[in-house]
Amino acid sequence: MDLFLTPAGRIMYPGDNLTDVQALREQIPALDGCVYLNCGTFGPVPSQSTDEVVRLLRLIESDGPFNPDVNETVHKVYETARESMSRFVGASSDEIALTRNVSDGINIVATGFDWEPGDEVIITDQEHPSGALPWINLSRRYGIKVRMLPLTHNQDETVASLEDLINPKTKLVFLSHVSTRTGYRLPAKRLCDVSHANGVPIMLDGAHAVGQMAVDVKDLGCDFYAGCGHKWILAPQGSGFLYIDREWIDKLKLTWLGWGMTEEYDLPSLSFESVSEARRFEYATMNWAHFGGLVKSIGVAEELGIENTEARISELATNLKQRLSDIPGIEIESPMEPEISTGLVALSTAGLNHEAPGKWLWDEHRILVAHNAENQWMRLAVAHFLLEEELDRFVECMTELSEDR
Ligand SMILES: Cc1ncc(COP(=O)(O)O)c(C=O)c1O
């Protein structure tokens, strides 16, 4: 699917008059009543995905849970979800474990090593709490040291910082693929190379990468990659995944175990053998219908084409940042250069002297953003489904706040 430009120079998906963006929007009911600038927290879900979740829930309840036919369907849903997810991130399906969320994936890996006092893990100074707490906890439980890599908006500096911090005590490097704080795009492939050159495994947190940009875990060369459907893939909440490079499936220790993840199990002899695939890290009952929704949402994303989505996001976000940076009282905290940017746009609203701009945007204009009134930090998720006129409305609102300072 090729992109094309309107006479005004606007990037659009193929089709007349924004047909494909419109067609996508028509599938997403949450876009009707508001300007949705927060798929960095949760993505709004297309009806076909929600319908699939409901269809599967109805099936299980009408035919009876654990009915053999229903079980077969459940099994297929899981398999299809692993296949879809692996295709989407360039892995093989035996390297994908379905999880509830990104945090699950991080915790599986964090607890999968035999930590000893003095071991070190490197994280960035912009990790989400879910990307920091598991390591802080390990430092309390096992006396490991958490080293902090300071992020700037300079990829060479990021690589150099990792080179400086990594040392013989480093047991794991854990980095966000895209900073949750600013949307800065880390040079993930180069960082994987540095890590491996030092003999250290590396995990990437892809919460804000998967669904908004092309991700190929094999090309990146990471050992572990955690992500979710419920942000940029626009899938139902509770649909996460963890990629584990085949080399690591046996080496990573199991922490949570239960039925469903064993090949053999014998209670009298207290023995068991895990399945050989990454799904050994899944166990017991899950909310499986959600994964049917994930499959549908990945289908939508694939139909649009991730390169098209990425290009549209880049165009919209670059344009928006330029316009916002002209508004007095607003300070852009995200990088301006498209090559190191994503659709996450962070800004300080401190200069607007307004108590709660996020609340005002929602109450008065039905514009949904992530905003922390305490530190006056705002984050916009500029997704591919947004219309230029919606971003115009946002800019007008911020201009009004600026004029009222
Ligand atoms: C970078 C990053 N990692 C992890 C998470 C946690 O995601 P989840 O709720 O899927 O565990 C978030 C949530 O916003 C995030 O931004």
The ligand as an ORCA input file, in Angstrom:
! r2SCAN-3c Opt
* xyz 0 1
  C       7.109      1.993     28.747
  C       5.998      1.310     29.490
  N       6.212      0.100     29.998
  C       5.248     -0.570     30.649
  C       3.997     -0.029     30.823
  C       2.955     -0.806     31.559
  O       2.074     -1.394     30.629
  P       1.065     -2.528     31.071
  O      -0.060     -1.858     31.768
  O       0.657     -3.183     29.798
  O       1.794     -3.436     31.972
  C       3.722      1.229     30.311
  C       2.381      1.821     30.455
  O       2.094      2.921     30.070
  C       4.749      1.920     29.636
  O       4.566      3.147     29.150
*
